[in-house]
Amino acid sequence: MNWSALESLLSGVNKYSTAFGRVWLSMVLVFRVMVFVVAAQRVWGDENKDFVCNTRQPGCTNICYDSVFPISHIRLWALQLIFVTCPSFMVMAHVKFREEKDMKYTKTHADGTHLYSNPGKKRGGLWWTYLLSLIFKAGLDAGFLYILYHIYEGYDMPRLTKCSLEPCPNTVDCYISRPTEKKIFTIFMVVTSAVCIFMCIIEMLYLICKRLHKAFRVRVSHEREVFAQNHELTNLAPPRSQYRSHYRSQWVDPTLTSTQNLSKEKKEEMATSKV
């Protein structure tokens, strides 16, 4: 599979994502796709050839291998990466639909007005599309983790397995190649999937809290406008200029003597009486 094409498509979704969405995308590309392509495929490349059982009965090794590995880890992780990244294209498709709709609207109006000021802004239906994509991504990751746990009864990789299926003559011992290395990669992929689920949940909470905060601010501003319209506002205190004139009239210069201050007050009283 050409994983570089998938990487280029996901990079186009990056500009419509939040900060948490960019972190999620970086983790998927670096810690999951790159590790899967560079290292994991080589580790599991020889699993069928190096799966050895202590019997020469024809068909016994293949039957035991199919029992131990109903589906290869590599193929399961490839399906997981494809399904987990698909919901991101929902957002990209919705933005493209908005852009085409805005282009048609602009062509039909001679004044050049636009239907959307920013088609990529998460408002209205695009907000719900983005939230649904996060739910799908977290749900798919959790579903594949459960499938992996259910098929292999945990995330461990045993060194030795016993098989007694036909056409094996009796219970035979089968040995898995590179069990420790495969166990490390399995745990690594499980941990990165869990971190991606956590990032999706954090981003969902961020979007919901931001939407609620915005709705609360709009409601408060609307209530203030209604209150201002229904109630006539009156001045509860005189203007500040009156306080300043009164303060200046009562102010005593500390640099003057008491007799000079008294003469100053008398002059002011005489001026007010003449007025």
ABEGO torsion letter per residue (X at the ends): XBAAAAAAAAAAAAAABBAAAAAAAAAAAAAAAAAAAAAAAAAAAAAAAABBBBBABBGAAAAAAAAABABBAAAAAAAAAAAAAAAAAAAAAAAAAAAAAAAAAAAABAAGBBABABAABBBEAAAAAAAAAAAAAAAAAAAAAAAAAAAAGEABBBABBBBABOABABBBBBBBBGAAAAAAAAAAAAAAAAAAAAAAAAAAAAAAAAAAAAAAAAAAAAAAAAAAAABBBBBABBBAAAAAAAAAAABBBAABBAAAAAAAAAAAAAAAAAX
